[in-house]
Amino acid sequence: MATELDLATIEATSARARDFLLASLATAYPQPELAETLATPSLRDHDALGAMAAAVADGVEPLQQVYVDLFDRGKGRVSLYETEHGRMRGLSKGHDLADLAGFYAAFGLALDTTELHEMLDHVAVELEFYGVLLLKQAILSQDGDGEGAAVVLDARRKFLTDHLGSFVAAIAAQPAVRAEPAYGRVLAWCADLVAEECTSLAVRPAPLDFFPDLREPDDVECGKHVRLPVVD
C-alpha cells in the first residue's frame, strides 16, 4: 500500500505531467483543440496560458498566422525543432532523429501515420513524450512497480540530457519570441518546466544555441499536428 508521502509524490508527478501535455498543445501548430482546451476557466487565468487563451477565444486562425510568421518563415524564424539548434546541427540530425525514434518506440509510442504530424524533434512532440513518461511513472508508482518506475526515471534523465533539456531555453530567449505576447509567455513557461525537471533530477544538458538559417521566406513547414498514440 502506498504511504501518504508516496501518494503526494504520485500526485505531484501527475500534475507535472498535465503541465507538460498542456505545454505540448500550446507549442504545436494551433488547432481547434487548443481553443477548446484553453476555454477552461482555470486556464483562461493561467499566468503562462492566459494570453494565448485570449488570442484564440474567437478562433485559432489569427494565432496560426502568428505561429507561421514567428516559427516557420525565412531567415527571421525561430525554429521549434531540436535539430535546427547548435552549430553542428546538420551533421548530427540523422543520429538525433534516430535516437528520438528509439526513445518513443521503447515506450510503445509512435507518430500517427493516419494524419499529418510534426517531426520527431519538434518541441511539442518532445514535451508530449516527457509528459507521457511522467504519467507512466505516476501509474507504475501507484501500482507499486518500483522496478518499472525506476526504468522510466532513468529514461527521463536521459531524455532531458540528450534532447529536451538542451534547446527549449534557447527558443524562449530569442527576442522575437519574448516580444510576442502569447508565445513569449508560453515558451518562457516551457523553459521553466524543463529547467525545474533538470534541477529535480540533477541533470545538466549541454545547451544548444539557435543560429538563424538563410531559407527563403516562402519556405514554410507549418500546419502539421502532433500525435503520439500508443502502439498496440
Helices and strands as residue ranges (DSSP letters): H 4-27, H 32-38, H 41-44, H 50-55, H 61-67, I 68-72, G 82-84, H 89-106, H 123-142, H 146-162, G 164-166, H 168-173, H 175-179, H 181-200
